[in-house]
């Protein structure tokens, strides 16, 4: 919607519909002019009950510069008092919030497939719990891939190191034709099961640079290349694959290498060139392959 602003200039407007005080540009979005905005308290009446809720809007300027479009609308658990975007990942941002009794701060992440969800929820990836008083703001490093940020209250400045990798995730080979991905914090059941072998699985290896990229090998004379979303910790990898996943749901099995004449027991990624791996079959044959043809990664 285009509307006239004060002074006779034309500006492009977008209405949150509710009271708000927080706005930030999405620094890591190099393809679009994007902003995130957070609302204060919103009252919704459901029957005889009045429910409080809060929203974060992802807003994008159209290519012609004539319209502001809502790209995503996400619920937030508390009233938002400050927003700041991550300089290296367009899905990550910080919030300062009020619970009514106290203040808090957190690092949130927009879900990867938010465009395909009917009611997308923000993922909290870290809580900044060192403060006891009112928190004023969160400050990120101005540009580049720096993992340090600062939270500021009325008396203290706290320096944080942000690690977005999922070090609590592990992958295991299963005798019965597959691999399991586990969250070590909740071991009741695997978070993902990848069944791509027709016989026993003997080896599994995660890529040294991108944990979501996994190789598995077995006695079916096959090496499988996977891209497991529940295990991935790389923002570069996932931001590239997210573009493709908007148009189709990605199969985690990217490719099967089946030119072997015996069981495959050995797998090794190259640390120097992480798109190269070697495999060893029981007949003593070593094969070196590149995974680049199957990935859309810079």
C-alpha positions, 0 to 999 in steps of 0.5 A: 500500500502506498500512502502520502507522508508528511512533507509531500513525499511518497512513502510505502506503508505497512500496518502491523494493526497493533501497537509496536516499538521495535524495528530492525533491518534484516542485515544478512538478506543481501537479495532483498530490502527486508525488516522485522518488527515486533508488537507489544501486547495484543488482546484476542477474545476467545469466547469469554476469555481474553488471551494475550499474544505477541507477533514478529512480522517479516516485511519485504520491499517489493522489487519495484519499491512500491509495496511492503509485503508481509513475508512471514508472521510469527508468534512470540511468547512475550511482549517485545521491547527490542529487536536486532537482526543477526549480521550473518544469518537472515533467519536469526535475530535477538529479542528483549522482552517483558513477561510483565514481572521481569525482563529477558532476552533471547536469540530466536530463529525463523523456521526454515520452511515457514512459508509452508507452515499454517502457524509458524512458531519462532525457534528459541536457540539461546536464552541470555539469562545473566541479567536481573534488571531491565535489559535495554538492548542487544548489540551484534557485531556490525557486519561479517560472521562474528559470533559475539554479541552484547546485552546491556542493562541499566548497570551491566554490559555482558559479552556473549559467544553464540554457537548456532551449531547443534553439538548435541546431535549425533548420528549412528549406523544401525544394523538393520539397513539405516542410520539414526540421528539423535538429540543427546538431550532427549534420547528416548527416540531418534529425531530422524531415521534415514532408511536407505540401505537394503542390508546392514549399515557398516559406516556413517560419517558427517561432513567436517564442515557441514554436519547436515551432510552425511555419508552412510555405507553398508553391505549392500555395496552402496554409499548414500549421500544425505542432507539431514535437516534435523542435524544440520548446523551450517547457516551457509548450507541451509540458506542455500538449500532453503531457496530450493526447498521453497518450491519442493520438499527436499528428499534427504537422500541426495544420491546413491553411489552403487558402483561397488562389487563388495560391501563398503566398510570405510568412509572418509571426508577430505578436511582440505576439500570438504566436497570430496570423500573416499570409500573403501570396499571389502575387496580393497578398492578405494574410490574418491568421489565429489558431491558437488554435482548433487548440491546447490552450494556456493 
